[in-house]
């Protein structure tokens, strides 16, 4: 009788545990990170008798946690990838909004500015037309600087977001270390602490939302978390701290993730970080944001520099040489010094940076590395374009790369291995402004003019005449330059030293070949300060035909023409619209190309984020199918275990009744 009662009591306790476990599952159906638990029952070894083994009932072996390590790892990896893609896509969408299209866009302001010179060219002395042009110049400067300011605001909010996420990540890592310690103590009981294991797994999943980790279990039940390939974030109950650094060059516009352990800081390679919101935001900041800054800076530098250079080739209403329309780019006084030496440099040399050709600019930063020094002079160095990794090697300085002149200053001592970061386009846009507001000071007249010979018999016509330099002209000392044709295909020039001997006395002047539509360049001798110029003639000349280049203010030779009515430089400024500046695109198409590059990045990031999000959702469903709680399934089991419990109770009731009858009979 006692055996029957023991079997029934054991079954009752076991089924009660099963019912309690099922109820616990139902209660935690909406608990984040909870893994469904199952009470595992085992038969108690039977007692041997002459008639065989008699069963002694059932007992609970353990409470099993339904968990698939492979599915959990796959779901976590997909989730961390999705988090990185989504974080980057969201920021790229914000970045794209800073470069809108339409009539209020930056590109429209540049086009309106250049088109405003059309009215000035039609009426060079009209102060109203000149004022409108200056207004358009001011609007362009304002839109350039305001776009740069918007980029700075986005940068600031990004840095704040990164700081907040790092703070949360470090807190989560510390929590994992604490739970690790609790698990190690609990494992000594011989049974797995399921709730603590769930808590730790959820913490790890939360951490992977911020940065991808690799989990390695230890013999004591703890888990080590590693990032960046092999750097330990959590080991047992010890934890490292993650922080941001500006890197070797102190570049405040980019960030590097660093890990601090035992007082030592190690900068992590961004390429090894994998997924997570923090690596996603770092990739946006260090790649997408950097490209946007460089695209805007290149655009602004090319537009303002070309406008300034062309304007300085003209004369204003008072005959003065034109000045800058925009504040000039000064690489020495940028908000961020664009020639930053690495903190690891052993020498103290500095670099020089200047503009050689605005049409050759590439939207990129550059790294300069000194590889050879002889007697304190650099004789081997390389310049790497960071946007695509293209390397140019040089044996002397200065050198020209992508329209930039880069040199090593004479002051300071260079050392082999020294590195420098060049950021020519990251900050010039921030300080752009219109230089002046005087309508009379708008220099739209060309300093040079041309006149056909009055006795010409050929079909010679002037296609264009533009100045290349514009020194202050002294009207009475600027000797004209005359092209005198000796045939339909050859001419001689009056600035040839032997021109005075032509045609009778040797030595004779040099003769030049003429082809219709081909540019003729002019450089006057130092004693006759006429500007350098470029001339294009069309048509077929006859022997004896002439064309003369004179100073616009040279009243002695220009037939008394009023230079103030000249609009040659205004036409030259309008012609900048079709100048190819941005990877083969014209100046007016430059902004469209900028928008397209950022737009393509944003669209690609959105597509990637959608794909990775769907994949993460699918794998999470697979994980939940194993670890999640299904209410229908639990309800069915609840009925099953309830019946077993009731049956066990019935056995006890029957055994008690038999026992009572037996006692009564004996009594």
C-alpha positions in Angstrom: 0.0 0.0 0.0 2.8 2.4 0.8 4.4 1.7 -2.6 1.1 2.7 -4.3 0.9 5.9 -2.3 4.5 6.8 -3.1 3.9 6.3 -6.8 0.8 8.4 -6.7 2.4 11.1 -4.6 5.4 11.2 -7.0 3.2 11.4 -10.0 1.2 14.2 -8.4 4.3 16.2 -7.7 5.6 15.6 -11.2 2.4 16.6 -12.9 2.1 19.6 -10.6 5.6 20.7 -11.8 4.6 20.2 -15.4 1.4 22.3 -14.8 3.4 25.0 -13.1 5.9 25.0 -16.0 3.1 25.3 -18.5 1.5 28.1 -16.6 4.9 29.9 -16.4 5.1 29.7 -20.2 1.7 31.1 -20.6 2.4 33.9 -18.2 5.6 34.9 -20.1 4.1 34.7 -23.6 4.8 38.4 -24.1 8.1 38.6 -22.2 10.9 39.7 -24.4 13.7 37.2 -24.6 11.8 34.4 -22.8 12.5 30.9 -24.0 9.7 28.3 -23.7 10.5 25.8 -20.9 9.6 22.1 -20.7 9.6 19.9 -17.6 11.5 16.7 -18.6 10.1 13.6 -16.7 12.0 10.4 -16.1 10.9 7.0 -14.8 12.1 6.1 -11.3 14.0 2.8 -11.4 11.7 -0.1 -10.6 12.0 -2.4 -7.5 12.9 -6.0 -8.2 10.6 -8.7 -6.8 10.1 -12.4 -7.6 7.4 -11.4 -10.0 9.6 -8.9 -11.8 10.3 -5.2 -11.5 7.6 -3.1 -10.0 7.5 0.6 -11.2 8.1 3.2 -8.6 6.6 6.1 -10.5 8.0 9.3 -12.1 10.1 12.3 -11.2 11.2 15.6 -12.8 14.7 15.3 -14.2 15.1 18.9 -15.2 13.4 22.0 -16.6 14.5 22.2 -20.2 15.0 25.5 -22.0 13.9 25.2 -25.6 16.8 26.8 -27.4 18.6 26.3 -30.7 22.1 27.8 -30.6 22.4 27.8 -34.4 19.0 29.5 -35.0 19.7 32.0 -32.3 23.1 32.9 -33.8 21.7 33.2 -37.3 18.8 35.4 -36.1 21.2 37.6 -34.1 23.6 38.0 -37.0 20.8 39.0 -39.4 19.4 41.4 -36.8 22.7 43.2 -36.3 23.2 43.5 -40.1 19.7 44.9 -40.5 20.4 47.4 -37.7 23.5 48.7 -39.4 21.7 49.0 -42.8 18.7 50.7 -41.3 20.7 53.2 -39.3 22.8 54.1 -42.4 19.8 54.3 -44.7 17.9 56.6 -42.3 20.9 59.0 -42.1 21.4 59.0 -45.9 17.7 59.9 -46.3 18.3 62.9 -44.1 21.5 63.8 -46.0 19.6 63.6 -49.3 17.1 66.1 -48.1 19.8 68.6 -47.6 20.4 68.7 -51.4 16.9 69.3 -52.9 16.1 70.1 -56.5 13.9 72.8 -58.0 14.1 76.5 -58.2 15.1 76.9 -54.5 18.0 74.6 -54.9 21.7 75.5 -54.8 22.1 74.5 -58.5 19.3 76.9 -59.5 21.0 79.7 -57.6 24.3 79.2 -59.5 22.4 79.1 -62.8 20.5 82.2 -62.0 23.8 84.0 -61.1 25.4 83.1 -64.4 22.3 84.0 -66.4 22.1 87.4 -64.7 25.3 88.4 -66.6 23.3 88.1 -69.8 21.4 91.3 -69.0 24.7 93.0 -67.9 26.2 92.0 -71.2 23.3 93.5 -73.1 23.6 96.8 -71.1 27.1 97.1 -69.5 26.4 100.5 -67.9 22.9 99.6 -66.6 23.3 99.8 -62.8 20.0 97.9 -62.3 21.2 94.9 -64.3 24.5 95.0 -62.4 22.7 95.1 -59.0 20.6 92.1 -60.0 23.8 90.2 -60.8 25.3 91.1 -57.4 22.1 90.0 -55.7 22.3 86.6 -57.4 25.9 86.3 -56.3 24.9 87.0 -52.7 22.1 84.4 -52.9 24.6 81.8 -54.2 27.0 82.5 -51.4 24.2 82.3 -48.8 22.9 79.0 -50.2 26.4 77.5 -50.3 27.2 78.5 -46.7 23.7 77.5 -45.4 24.0 74.0 -47.0 27.4 73.6 -45.3 25.8 74.7 -42.0 23.1 72.1 -42.5 25.8 69.5 -42.9 27.4 70.7 -39.7 24.1 70.3 -37.9 23.6 66.8 -39.2 27.2 66.0 -38.1 26.5 67.4 -34.6 23.3 65.3 -34.2 25.1 62.3 -35.5 27.9 62.7 -32.9 25.3 63.0 -30.1 23.5 59.9 -31.3 26.7 57.9 -31.4 27.6 59.1 -27.8 24.2 58.0 -26.6 24.4 54.6 -28.2 27.9 54.0 -26.9 26.7 54.8 -23.4 23.8 52.3 -23.7 26.1 49.7 -25.2 28.6 50.0 -22.4 25.8 49.6 -19.8 24.6 46.5 -21.6 28.1 45.0 -21.6 28.4 45.6 -17.9 25.1 43.9 -17.4 26.3 40.8 -19.3 29.3 40.6 -17.0 27.0 40.8 -13.9 24.7 38.0 -15.2 27.8 36.0 -16.2 28.8 36.0 -12.5 25.3 35.0 -11.3 25.2 32.1 -13.9 28.6 30.8 -12.8 27.5 30.6 -9.2 24.1 29.0 -10.1 25.7 26.4 -12.3 27.1 24.8 -9.1 23.6 23.6 -8.3 23.8 21.1 -11.1 20.8 22.6 -13.0 20.7 25.3 -15.7 19.4 28.7 -14.5 17.1 29.1 -17.4 15.8 32.6 -16.5 19.4 33.9 -16.2 20.4 32.3 -19.5 17.4 34.0 -21.1 18.3 37.3 -19.6 21.9 37.0 -20.8 20.9 36.0 -24.3 18.5 39.0 -24.5 21.3 41.3 -23.4 23.5 39.9 -26.1 20.8 40.4 -28.7 20.4 44.0 -27.5 24.2 44.5 -27.7 24.2 43.2 -31.2 21.7 45.9 -32.2 24.5 48.3 -31.5 27.6 46.3 -32.6 28.2 42.8 -33.9 29.7 40.4 -31.4 31.0 36.8 -31.3 30.0 34.7 -28.3 32.4 32.0 -27.0 31.2 29.9 -24.0 33.5 29.1 -21.1 33.5 25.9 -19.0 32.0 27.8 -16.0 28.9 28.7 -17.9 30.0 32.3 -18.6 30.2 33.7 -22.1 32.9 35.9 -23.6 31.9 38.6 -26.1 34.3 39.7 -28.7 34.1 42.6 -31.3 36.2 43.7 -34.2 37.3 40.1 -34.8 39.2 39.3 -31.6 38.9 42.2 -29.1 37.3 41.1 -25.8 34.3 43.3 -24.8 33.2 40.9 -21.9 35.3 38.1 -20.4 33.6 36.4 -17.5 32.7 39.2 -15.0 35.1 41.7 -16.5 34.1 44.3 -19.1 36.0 46.7 -21.4 34.7 50.1 -22.4 34.0 51.4 -25.9 34.7 55.0 -26.9 35.2 57.2 -29.9 38.4 58.8 -31.1 39.5 61.1 -33.9 42.2 58.8 -35.1 45.8 59.5 -36.1 45.2 62.8 -37.7 42.8 64.3 -35.2 40.1 64.7 -37.8 37.0 65.8 -36.0 34.8 65.1 -39.0 35.5 61.4 -38.8 35.4 59.0 -35.8 37.1 55.7 -35.0 35.8 53.2 -32.4 38.3 52.4 -29.7 38.2 49.8 -26.9 39.7 50.7 -23.4 41.0 47.8 -21.4 43.2 48.0 -18.3 43.9 51.7 -19.0 45.1 51.0 -22.6 43.2 52.3 -25.6 43.2 50.4 -28.9 41.6 51.8 -32.1 39.6 49.3 -33.9 39.6 48.7 -37.7 36.3 49.9 -39.0 36.3 47.1 -41.7 36.2 44.4 -38.9 33.3 45.8 -36.9 30.5 44.1 -38.9 26.9 45.1 -38.2 25.1 47.1 -35.6 23.8 50.6 -35.5 27.1 52.1 -34.3 29.2 50.7 -37.2 26.4 51.7 -39.5 26.5 55.3 -38.3 30.3 55.3 -38.4 30.2 54.2 -42.0 27.8 56.9 -42.8 29.9 59.5 -41.0 33.3 58.4 -42.4 32.2 57.5 -45.9 28.8 59.0 -47.0 29.0 62.2 -45.0 32.6 62.7 -46.0 31.7 62.3 -49.6 28.9 64.8 -49.4 31.2 67.3 -47.8 33.8 66.8 -50.5 31.2 67.0 -53.2 29.8 70.2 -51.8 33.3 71.6 -51.1 34.5 70.8 -54.6 31.4 72.3 -56.2 31.7 75.5 -54.1 35.5 75.9 -54.6 35.2 75.3 -58.3 32.3 77.8 -58.8 33.6 80.5 -56.6 37.3 80.3 -57.7 36.4 80.2 -61.4 34.0 83.2 -60.9 36.7 85.1 -59.0 39.4 84.3 -61.5 37.3 85.4 -64.5 36.0 88.5 -62.7 39.6 89.6 -62.0 40.2 89.5 -65.8 37.7 92.4 -66.3 37.5 96.1 -65.8 34.7 97.9 -63.8 32.9 101.1 -64.7 35.8 103.2 -63.4 38.4 101.2 -65.3 39.7 99.4 -62.3 40.7 95.7 -62.4 38.0 93.4 -61.0 38.3 91.9 -57.5 36.9 88.8 -55.9 33.2 88.2 -56.2 33.3 85.6 -53.4 35.6 85.3 -50.4 38.6 83.4 -51.8 39.4 79.9 -50.7 42.4 80.0 -48.3 43.7 76.7 -47.3 45.8 78.2 -44.6 42.9 79.7 -42.7 40.2 77.1 -43.0 38.1 76.2 -40.0 39.6 72.8 -40.0 43.3 72.9 -40.9 43.3 70.9 -44.2 47.0 69.7 -43.9 46.9 67.7 -40.7 50.1 65.7 -39.7 49.7 62.3 -38.1 50.3 62.1 -34.4 52.9 59.4 -35.0 55.1 61.7 -37.2 58.7 62.0 -36.0 59.6 65.0 -38.3 58.2 68.5 -38.1 57.7 69.3 -41.8 54.5 70.9 -43.0 52.8 70.8 -46.4 51.6 73.6 -48.7 48.4 73.3 -50.6 47.1 75.4 -53.5 44.8 75.4 -56.6 46.3 74.6 -60.0 43.2 73.9 -62.1 39.6 73.9 -60.8 38.4 71.7 -63.8 40.5 68.8 -62.5 39.2 68.6 -58.9 38.2 65.2 -57.4 35.8 65.1 -54.5 38.2 63.4 -52.1 40.6 63.7 -49.2 44.3 62.7 -49.7 47.0 61.1 -47.6 50.6 62.1 -48.2 53.3 59.7 -47.1 57.0 60.6 -47.1 59.1 57.6 -48.2 62.5 59.2 -48.9 64.6 62.0 -47.4 68.1 63.0 -48.4 70.0 65.8 -46.7 66.7 67.1 -45.2 65.0 67.3 -48.7 62.1 65.0 -49.6 63.1 63.0 -52.7 60.4 60.3 -52.5 56.8 60.7 -51.5 53.3 59.4 -52.4 49.9 60.9 -52.5 46.9 58.6 -52.1 43.4 59.7 -53.2 41.3 58.3 -50.4 38.1 58.1 -52.4 39.3 55.3 -54.6 42.8 54.4 -53.2 44.7 55.7 -56.3 48.4 56.3 -55.5 50.7 58.8 -57.2 54.4 58.6 -56.6 56.8 61.6 -56.9 60.6 62.2 -56.5 60.4 65.9 -56.0 58.1 68.6 -54.6 55.8 70.3 -55.3 53.5 68.0 -57.3 50.1 68.5 -59.0 47.3 66.0 -58.3 43.7 66.4 -59.4 44.1 70.2 -59.9 45.8 70.7 -56.5 49.4 71.8 -56.0 50.9 70.0 -53.1 54.3 70.7 -51.7 56.6 70.2 -48.7 57.4 73.5 -47.0 61.0 74.5 -46.7 60.6 75.1 -43.0 60.8 72.0 -40.7 62.6 68.7 -41.1 60.8 65.8 -42.8 61.2 62.2 -41.8 60.7 59.0 -43.6 57.3 57.5 -42.6 55.7 60.9 -41.8 52.0 61.1 -43.0 49.6 63.9 -43.6 45.9 64.1 -44.2 44.8 66.7 -46.8 41.2 67.8 -46.7 40.9 70.5 -49.4 37.1 70.5 -49.7 35.8 69.7 -46.3 35.3 73.2 -44.9 35.8 76.0 -47.4 32.1 76.2 -48.0 31.4 77.2 -44.4 33.0 80.6 -44.8 31.9 81.6 -48.3 30.4 85.1 -48.6 29.9 87.8 -51.3 33.0 90.1 -51.3 31.4 93.4 -52.3 28.1 95.0 -53.1 29.0 97.9 -55.4 27.3 97.7 -58.8 30.0 100.0 -60.3 32.7 97.6 -59.2 31.3 94.7 -61.3 34.1 94.2 -63.8 32.3 93.1 -67.0 34.5 94.9 -69.6 37.4 93.0 -71.2 40.9 94.6 -70.7 41.7 93.8 -74.4 39.8 94.6 -77.6 40.4 93.8 -81.2 40.1 95.6 -84.5 40.2 94.5 -88.1 42.3 96.3 -90.6 40.4 98.8 -92.5 41.9 97.6 -95.8 41.2 93.9 -95.2 39.9 92.0 -98.3 39.5 88.5 -96.9 36.6 87.0 -94.9 38.4 87.2 -91.6 36.1 87.5 -88.6 36.6 87.6 -84.8 35.2 84.6 -83.0 36.4 85.3 -79.5 39.0 87.4 -77.7 39.6 86.8 -74.0 42.1 88.0 -71.5 44.3 85.5 -69.6 45.8 88.0 -67.2 44.8 91.5 -66.2 47.6 93.7 -64.9 46.8 97.4 -64.3 47.0 98.9 -67.8 48.6 102.2 -68.5 46.7 103.4 -71.6 49.7 105.1 -73.3 52.3 102.4 -72.7 50.5 99.2 -73.7 51.7 98.6 -77.2 49.2 96.8 -79.4 49.9 93.4 -81.0 49.1 93.2 -84.8 48.7 90.0 -86.7 49.7 90.6 -90.4 48.8 87.9 -92.8 51.3 87.1 -95.5 49.1 84.4 -97.1 45.8 82.7 -96.4 47.6 80.3 -94.0 50.5 82.3 -92.5 50.9 85.5 -90.5 53.6 87.4 -88.7 53.3 89.2 -85.4 54.3 92.7 -84.4 55.5 91.5 -81.0 58.3 89.6 -82.8 61.6 91.4 -82.2 62.4 91.3 -85.9 59.0 92.6 -87.0 60.4 96.1 -87.7 62.7 94.7 -90.4 59.9 93.1 -92.4 59.7 92.8 -95.3 63.0 94.0 -96.7 65.8 93.5 -94.2 67.1 90.3 -92.5 66.5 88.9 -90.0 62.9 88.5 -90.8 60.2 87.9 -88.2 58.9 84.4 -87.5 55.9 83.3 -89.5 53.0 81.4 -87.9 50.6 78.9 -89.4 46.9 80.0 -89.4 43.9 77.7 -89.2 40.4 79.0 -88.9 39.0 78.4 -85.4 42.3 77.7 -83.8 43.3 79.7 -80.7 46.1 82.2 -81.0 47.8 83.0 -77.6 49.4 86.3 -76.9 52.0 87.3 -74.4 53.3 90.8 -74.6 56.9 91.7 -73.7 57.4 93.1 -70.2 58.1 96.6 -71.6 54.6 96.7 -73.2 52.2 95.5 -70.4 49.4 94.3 -72.5 47.5 91.5 -71.0 48.0 87.9 -72.0 45.1 86.9 -74.2 43.6 84.1 -76.3 42.2 84.9 -79.7 40.1 82.8 -82.1 39.6 84.0 -85.7 37.4 82.5 -88.4 37.4 82.8 -92.1 40.0 83.0 -94.9 42.3 86.0 -94.8 44.1 87.6 -97.8 47.7 88.6 -97.9 48.0 92.1 -96.3 44.9 91.6 -94.0 45.6 92.5 -90.3 44.0 92.1 -86.9 45.2 94.1 -83.9 44.8 93.4 -80.2 44.8 96.6 -78.2 44.1 97.6 -74.6 40.5 98.5 -74.0 41.5 101.8 -72.4 44.2 102.5 -75.0 42.5 105.6 -76.5 45.4 106.1 -78.8 44.9 102.8 -80.6 41.4 101.6 -80.0 39.8 104.2 -82.3 38.3 106.1 -79.3 36.0 103.2 -78.2 34.5 103.5 -74.7 35.7 100.5 -72.6 32.6 100.9 -70.4 30.4 99.7 -73.2 32.5 96.6 -73.6 30.9 93.4 -72.2 33.6 90.9 -73.1 34.2 89.8 -69.6 30.5 89.4 -68.9 30.2 87.1 -71.9 33.3 85.2 -70.6 31.5 84.7 -67.2 28.4 83.5 -68.9 30.6 81.0 -70.9 31.6 79.4 -67.6 28.2 77.7 -67.7 29.5 75.3 -70.3 33.0 74.8 -68.9 33.6 71.1 -68.0 34.5 71.0 -64.3 33.0 68.1 -62.5 34.2 64.7 -63.9 33.3 65.9 -67.4 30.1 67.6 -66.4 29.6 71.3 -67.0 29.5 73.9 -64.3 25.7 74.2 -64.5 25.3 70.4 -64.4 27.6 70.0 -61.4 24.9 70.3 -58.8 22.7 67.7 -60.7 25.7 65.3 -60.6 26.2 66.0 -56.8 22.5 65.2 -56.2 22.7 62.1 -58.3 25.7 60.7 -56.4 24.1 61.2 -53.0 20.7 60.0 -54.3 22.2 56.8 -55.7 23.8 56.1 -52.3 20.5 56.7 -50.5 18.5 54.5 -52.8 21.0 51.7 -52.6 21.1 51.9 -48.8 17.3 51.8 -48.7 17.1 48.7 -50.9 19.8 47.0 -48.8 18.0 47.9 -45.6 14.7 46.5 -46.9 16.3 43.2 -47.9 18.2 42.7 -44.6 15.1 43.6 -42.6 13.1 40.9 -44.3 15.8 38.4 -43.9 16.1 39.3 -40.2 12.3 38.9 -39.7 12.4 35.5 -41.4 15.2 34.2 -39.2 13.6 35.6 -36.1 10.4 33.7 -36.9 12.5 30.5 -37.3 14.0 31.2 -33.9 10.7 31.9 -32.3 9.2 28.7 -33.7 11.6 26.8 -31.4 12.0 29.1 -28.4 8.7 31.1 -28.5 5.5 30.3 -26.6 2.5 29.1 -28.6 -0.6 29.7 -26.6 -2.7 27.1 -28.5 0.0 24.5 -27.9 0.3 25.4 -24.2 -3.5 25.3 -23.8 -3.6 21.8 -25.2 -0.8 20.6 -22.9 -2.5 22.3 -20.0 -5.5 20.1 -20.5 -3.3 17.0 -20.9 -1.3 17.7 -17.7 -4.5 18.6 -15.8 -6.0 15.2 -16.6 -2.7 13.5 -15.5 -2.8 15.5 -12.3 -6.4 14.6 -11.6 -5.6 10.9 -12.3 -2.7 10.9 -9.9 -5.0 12.5 -7.2 -7.6 9.8 -8.0 -4.9 7.1 -7.4 -4.2 8.6 -4.0 -7.9 8.7 -3.2 -8.3 5.0 -4.1 -5.2 4.1 -2.1 -6.5 6.0 0.9 -9.9 4.3 0.6 -8.3 0.8 0.5 -6.1 1.8 3.5 -9.2 2.9 5.5 -11.1 -0.3 4.7 -8.1 -2.4 5.7 -7.8 -0.5 9.1 -11.5 -1.0 9.8 -11.3 -4.7 9.0 -8.3 -5.2 11.2 -9.9 -3.3 14.0 
